[in-house]
Amino acid sequence: MPSADAHTSDSPRPDDRPQVSHAMEDYLKAAYRLTMDGRPATTQLLAEELGVSGPSVTNMIKRLHDMHLVRHTRYQGVELTPAGEKIALEVVRHHRLLELYLAETLGYSWDEVHEEAEKLEHHVSDELEARMDSYLGFPTRDPHGDPIPTREGVVPPDLDLPLADLGIGIAATVVRVSDRDPEQLRYLAELGLIPGTQVTIVERLPFDDLARIEVGGQIHIIGRQLSRAVWVERPE
């Protein structure tokens, strides 16, 4: 993936938001994703997320801080301001609508759409966004089950439970999976761990954080890393 610092933006933006480059949008989106994953948006994690150097992150954070898009606390990372979060959510909305559009209309598989959406998300006009949204029937989730922010930047509260935390013997419905790794997505599909399917943890094995699960009548053994890449509907 090209460095986020390589992007530029000449496209007009609404009058009520600051002029930002594509690289700035990438940083704001990365900070939002890290926060939603329950991780701090530190310099190191942002550098890993975006594939850039630590000094590049430090310089960009200073620029975003000066533009009042983030608040930076030393050693604790950055926090999006309301203005920064609004921009991040707009990019996330474009990304997830694009993923769904590519999957449903152009036949892309769910392990291919993320990379394509990364390339296109900065170039979606308000008109194209509205047309995709309407054509897709005003969807609320992308192919991986991630929630699609509304045009107003509203995201439903995260009530999903990591599969790793599901109790033994409790049947639950998969609602979303991590889209970070295409190979992992292909493997999840082979196991049947896709949004809408039912999964039950049959047994936790005593070594290596392994668990025996049942999906569609089939038994599989998965590790903790994989079980933390899948979220289920929280049982009542």
C-alpha positions as CSV (number, residue, x, y, z in Angstrom):
1,M,0.0,0.0,0.0
2,P,1.5,3.4,-0.9
3,S,2.5,5.7,1.8
4,A,-0.3,7.9,3.1
5,D,2.0,10.9,2.8
6,A,1.9,10.4,-1.0
7,H,-1.7,11.5,-1.3
8,T,-2.8,15.0,-2.2
9,S,-6.3,16.5,-2.6
10,D,-7.5,19.2,-4.9
11,S,-11.2,18.4,-4.6
12,P,-13.5,21.0,-3.1
13,R,-14.9,20.5,0.3
14,P,-18.0,21.9,2.0
15,D,-17.6,25.3,3.4
16,D,-18.1,24.2,7.0
17,R,-15.0,21.9,7.1
18,P,-11.3,22.7,6.9
19,Q,-9.3,22.1,3.8
20,V,-7.6,18.7,4.3
21,S,-5.4,16.6,2.1
22,H,-5.9,12.9,1.4
23,A,-3.0,12.1,3.7
24,M,-4.8,14.0,6.5
25,E,-8.0,12.1,5.9
26,D,-6.0,8.8,6.1
27,Y,-4.5,9.8,9.5
28,L,-7.9,10.8,10.9
29,K,-9.5,7.6,9.6
30,A,-6.6,5.6,11.1
31,A,-7.0,7.3,14.5
32,Y,-10.7,6.6,14.4
33,R,-10.2,2.9,13.6
34,L,-7.7,2.4,16.3
35,T,-10.0,4.0,18.8
36,M,-12.9,1.8,17.7
37,D,-10.7,-1.2,18.1
38,G,-10.0,-0.2,21.7
39,R,-6.4,0.8,21.1
40,P,-4.8,4.2,21.6
41,A,-3.9,6.2,18.5
42,T,-0.2,6.4,19.4
43,T,2.6,7.5,17.1
44,Q,3.8,3.9,16.8
45,L,0.3,2.4,16.1
46,L,-0.5,5.1,13.6
47,A,2.8,4.5,11.8
48,E,2.0,0.7,11.7
49,E,-1.5,1.3,10.5
50,L,-0.5,3.6,7.7
51,G,2.9,2.2,6.8
52,V,4.8,5.4,7.3
53,S,7.7,6.4,9.6
54,G,7.4,7.7,13.1
55,P,8.7,11.2,12.2
56,S,6.1,11.5,9.5
57,V,3.4,10.7,12.0
58,T,4.8,13.2,14.5
59,N,4.8,16.0,11.8
60,M,1.3,15.2,10.7
61,I,-0.1,15.1,14.2
62,K,1.3,18.6,14.8
63,R,-0.4,19.8,11.7
64,L,-3.7,18.2,12.6
65,H,-3.4,19.6,16.1
66,D,-2.8,23.1,14.8
67,M,-5.9,22.7,12.7
68,H,-7.9,21.6,15.7
69,L,-8.7,18.2,14.2
70,V,-7.0,16.2,17.0
71,R,-5.9,16.7,20.6
72,H,-2.5,15.3,21.3
73,T,-1.4,14.2,24.7
74,R,2.2,13.2,25.0
75,Y,2.8,9.5,25.4
76,Q,-0.9,8.8,25.2
77,G,-1.6,9.4,21.5
78,V,-4.2,11.6,19.8
79,E,-7.9,12.0,20.3
80,L,-10.2,13.2,17.5
81,T,-11.9,16.5,18.0
82,P,-15.6,16.7,16.9
83,A,-14.4,18.3,13.6
84,G,-11.7,15.6,13.1
85,E,-14.2,12.9,13.9
86,K,-16.7,14.3,11.3
87,I,-14.1,14.1,8.6
88,A,-13.0,10.6,9.6
89,L,-16.6,9.3,9.6
90,E,-17.2,10.8,6.1
91,V,-14.2,8.9,4.8
92,V,-15.3,5.7,6.6
93,R,-18.8,6.1,5.2
94,H,-17.3,6.4,1.6
95,H,-15.1,3.4,2.2
96,R,-17.8,1.1,3.5
97,L,-20.3,2.1,0.8
98,L,-17.7,1.5,-1.8
99,E,-16.9,-2.0,-0.4
100,L,-20.6,-2.9,-0.5
101,Y,-21.1,-1.5,-4.0
102,L,-18.1,-3.3,-5.4
103,A,-19.3,-6.6,-3.8
104,E,-22.9,-6.4,-4.8
105,T,-22.7,-4.8,-8.3
106,L,-19.3,-5.7,-9.7
107,G,-18.8,-9.1,-8.3
108,Y,-15.8,-8.4,-6.1
109,S,-15.2,-11.0,-3.3
110,W,-15.2,-9.7,0.3
111,D,-11.4,-10.2,0.5
112,E,-10.8,-7.9,-2.5
113,V,-13.1,-4.9,-1.7
114,H,-11.0,-3.3,1.1
115,E,-7.9,-2.6,-1.1
116,E,-10.1,-1.2,-3.9
117,A,-12.1,1.0,-1.6
118,E,-8.8,2.4,-0.1
119,K,-7.9,3.7,-3.6
120,L,-11.4,5.2,-4.3
121,E,-12.6,6.6,-0.9
122,H,-11.1,10.1,-1.4
123,H,-12.7,10.6,-4.7
124,V,-16.4,10.1,-3.9
125,S,-18.5,13.2,-4.5
126,D,-21.7,13.9,-2.5
127,E,-23.7,13.0,-5.6
128,L,-22.0,9.6,-6.1
129,E,-22.3,8.8,-2.4
130,A,-26.1,9.6,-2.4
131,R,-26.6,7.5,-5.6
132,M,-24.7,4.5,-4.2
133,D,-26.6,4.7,-0.9
134,S,-29.9,4.8,-2.7
135,Y,-29.1,2.0,-5.2
136,L,-27.9,-0.3,-2.3
137,G,-31.2,0.4,-0.4
138,F,-29.6,2.6,2.3
139,P,-27.5,-0.1,3.9
140,T,-26.4,0.0,7.5
141,R,-23.4,-2.5,7.2
142,D,-20.7,-3.3,4.7
143,P,-19.8,-6.8,3.4
144,H,-17.7,-7.5,6.6
145,G,-20.5,-6.4,8.9
146,D,-18.9,-3.1,9.9
147,P,-21.5,-0.3,10.5
148,I,-21.8,2.4,7.8
149,P,-22.0,5.8,9.3
150,T,-25.1,7.9,8.3
151,R,-24.7,11.0,6.2
152,E,-25.0,12.9,9.5
153,G,-22.0,11.0,10.9
154,V,-24.0,8.8,13.3
155,V,-22.8,5.3,14.1
156,P,-24.8,2.9,16.3
157,P,-23.3,2.0,19.6
158,D,-20.9,-0.9,19.5
159,L,-22.7,-3.7,21.4
160,D,-21.0,-6.6,19.6
161,L,-19.0,-9.2,21.5
162,P,-15.7,-10.7,20.4
163,L,-16.1,-14.4,19.6
164,A,-13.2,-15.0,22.0
165,D,-15.4,-13.8,24.9
166,L,-18.5,-15.8,24.1
167,G,-19.5,-18.3,26.7
168,I,-19.3,-22.1,26.1
169,G,-22.4,-23.6,24.7
170,I,-24.1,-20.3,23.8
171,A,-25.2,-20.0,20.2
172,A,-24.7,-16.5,18.7
173,T,-24.9,-14.8,15.3
174,V,-21.8,-13.5,13.6
175,V,-22.3,-9.8,12.9
176,R,-18.9,-8.6,11.7
177,V,-15.3,-9.7,11.0
178,S,-12.0,-7.8,10.7
179,D,-11.3,-6.8,7.1
180,R,-7.5,-6.1,7.7
181,D,-6.1,-9.4,6.2
182,P,-7.4,-10.7,2.9
183,E,-6.0,-14.2,3.6
184,Q,-7.7,-14.3,6.9
185,L,-11.0,-13.3,5.3
186,R,-10.7,-16.1,2.8
187,Y,-10.1,-18.6,5.7
188,L,-13.0,-17.2,7.7
189,A,-15.2,-17.8,4.6
190,E,-14.0,-21.4,4.3
191,L,-15.0,-21.9,8.0
192,G,-18.4,-20.3,7.4
193,L,-17.6,-17.5,9.8
194,I,-19.4,-14.8,7.9
195,P,-22.0,-12.2,9.0
196,G,-25.4,-13.8,9.5
197,T,-24.2,-17.3,10.4
198,Q,-24.6,-19.0,13.8
199,V,-21.6,-20.1,15.8
200,T,-21.2,-21.9,19.1
201,I,-18.1,-22.4,21.2
202,V,-18.3,-26.1,22.0
203,E,-15.1,-26.4,24.1
204,R,-12.0,-24.4,25.1
205,L,-8.9,-26.5,24.8
206,P,-6.4,-26.4,27.6
207,F,-3.3,-25.3,25.6
208,D,-2.5,-22.5,23.1
209,D,-5.7,-20.6,23.6
210,L,-7.5,-22.9,21.1
211,A,-11.3,-23.4,21.0
212,R,-13.5,-25.9,19.3
213,I,-16.4,-24.2,17.6
214,E,-19.5,-25.3,15.6
215,V,-20.5,-23.5,12.5
216,G,-23.3,-24.8,10.3
217,G,-23.1,-28.2,11.8
218,Q,-19.3,-28.4,11.2
219,I,-16.7,-28.5,14.0
220,H,-13.5,-26.5,13.6
221,I,-10.6,-25.6,15.9
222,I,-9.5,-21.9,16.0
223,G,-6.9,-19.9,17.9
224,R,-7.5,-16.8,20.0
225,Q,-6.2,-14.4,17.4
226,L,-8.7,-15.6,14.9
227,S,-11.5,-15.6,17.5
228,R,-10.8,-12.0,18.3
229,A,-11.2,-11.1,14.6
230,V,-14.9,-12.1,14.7
231,W,-17.7,-10.4,16.6
232,V,-21.1,-11.8,17.4
233,E,-24.4,-10.4,18.6
234,R,-24.2,-10.1,22.3
235,P,-26.5,-12.7,23.9
236,E,-29.3,-11.3,26.0
